[in-house]
Amino acid sequence: MTKQKTILFLTDGLADETLDELGGKTPLEAAHTPNMDRIAREGASGTFLTLPEGFSTSSDVANMSVLGYDIAQYYCGRGPLEAMSQGIDLKADDIAYRCNLIQASGDTLVDYSGGHISDEDSQVIMKDLIAEFNCPDFSFYAGISYRNLLVLHGDKYTAEVIYEKPDASMGMHIPDIVPKATQHEKSAETCKLLIDLMQRTRTFLEAHPYNQNREEKANMIWPSSPGKKPDMLAFRDKYGVEAAVVAAVDVIFGLGACADMSLIHVDGATGYIDTNYEGKAAAAVKALENHDFVYLHVEAADEVGHMGDLDLKIKTIEEIDRRFVGETMRLLDGQNICYAVAPDHPVAVKRGVHTRTPVPFAICGDHISKDEIVVYSETEALKGGIGYLEGDKLMRQILNCQ
């Protein structure tokens, strides 16, 4: 196994599709990214499948794939992972749902993020929802911004429901995409509760002071990605290294908690374009003092991709390269560090959705045989020397623990 300290820059949603208005380039290829290009130029590239068929196209699946955990064995839903991040003690019969604050207009889902509601405003709304609705059957928990939780209590409920991801459902007709029952004996009752709660809380939120005289509202809840308390193998037991996670959002911290990785929170890290890039870079460098591997996650490109803002996505990619990747490498200049860069999944900015296309990655380190690729991009990675990987092969390649 490599003696090098290692950082993986996990650039959430960075990859995309080629666009005519960019002359057949992707946003990543159109952006100025000298630091990510340096990783490709000094190392080798390839592609990696993060969203296999049969599983949701959500970030929990994608990041679990990057970390090299068997999705079929360990996947538990996004809700339980975020509950783990918050330190919520899920009981054996609890079902945790991710619960977005969304904006609805009539019967249309307008915005999956409630206008990217601030953390402070979301805390106020969630506090009021908790006071008004929490009961023996279910509990709301506040998270970060629009990302909150709903936990159902008791063995009469199930995670076996058909749900739609709100970030992939904007512009859709709400009655068509509410939770639907499976053949599971408890599914119909669970869906009945969820839909009733969505309707009752909408009435409450429509009248909430926050939503008065505002164009961007957070006037409805959207439960999705349910599951029970997970049980995952520790990262050190799987790979033989001590690892840390630097992130801003609960789903990534939840995965880290399940894998018994150190969780490092950074002041001003928001999960959006106003995040503290430099603070996260400094935290990753500090974490290398007593960890072998740092999973350094940034959410911003994913968010602007879902917004469908091409210009902002290109700008955000350049900010990530300069203030996140470049700043980390500057702080570690002269040290023998293995660097890797990869998204967890693509976000097609023109459609605002995740896709299952394998993501591009690049790795430079003592154990990597340099290839001919000199630019980090979706197109160039297809020609990379490492080739196409699945399962835990990417993480083992990064950590040199074949």
Secondary structure, 3 states (H helix, E strand, C coil): CCCCEEEEEEECECCCCCEHHHCCECHHHHCCCHHHHHHHHHCEEEEECCCCCCCCCCHHHHHHHHCCCCHHHHCCCHHHHHHHHHCCCCCCCCEEEEEEEEEEECCEEEECCCCCCCHHHHHHHHHHHHHHHCECCEEEEEEECCEEEEEECCCCCCCCEECCCHHHCCCCEHHHHCCEECCCCCHHHHHHHHHHHHHHHHHHHHCCHHHCCCCCCCCEEEEEEEECCCCCCCHHHHHCCCEEEECCCHHHHHHHHHCCCEEECCCCCCCCCCCCHHHHHHHHHHHCCCCCEEEEEECHHHHHHHHCCHHHHHHHHHHHHHHHHHHHHHHCCCCCEEEEEECCCEEECCCCEECCCCEEEEEECCCCCCCCCCCCCHHHHCCCCCEEECCCHHHHHHHCCC
